[in-house]
Each structure stands twice: as C-alpha cells, then as structure tokens.
Amino acid sequence: MKEKIVVKTKEEKNTISKSMKGTHNNPEWKLRNSCQSAVKVRCVELRCVFDSVYAAAKMINTTTANIAHVLAGRQNTAGGFHWTREC
C-alpha cells in the first residue's frame, strides 16, 4: 500500500508556522492549559497535595506521564514516591 504524500505550498507552511508560534513551546501556555483539567494529587511520603500532576512533576523532577501511570495503576512509583488522587 502506497503512502499518500501531501505537498504543502510555501504559503500554507507559513500560515501553519505563524499559528503555532509562541504557544506550545511557551512554559506559561503549558502551565495555564495543564490547569484546565487539573487533578489534585497527593504524594504519600511527603504528605503534600499538589494542584495538578504538572505541578507535582515539576517539583520532584519527573514527567507527568510517570505520575499518570501510577494514578492509573500501571506502575507503583514515580520519582521514587507513591501517588494518589486527592478528592
């Protein structure tokens, strides 16, 4: 099965590029948008509640995916800590 190759014009590429500038790579944008569907999480060992998975991951220097995997039950710890959802 042959893959379909889509060739974009230079104008289309520039339009897409301009629309992406300053959004997804901006740390403020990431923080603002991560809080829209934020889930409060609690670190069992530190006895600390974080407003979001993103905030917790930044604080302990791990990824949001690792904490999410613990919350989903796919792994036991993230960053060396146990995590639970805060209701």
Buried (B, 14 or more C-beta within 10 A) or exposed (E): EEEEEEEEEEEEEEEEEEEEEEEEEEEEEBEEBBEEEBBBBBBEEEEEEBBBBBBBBBEBEBBBEBBBBBBEEEEEBBBEBEBEEEE
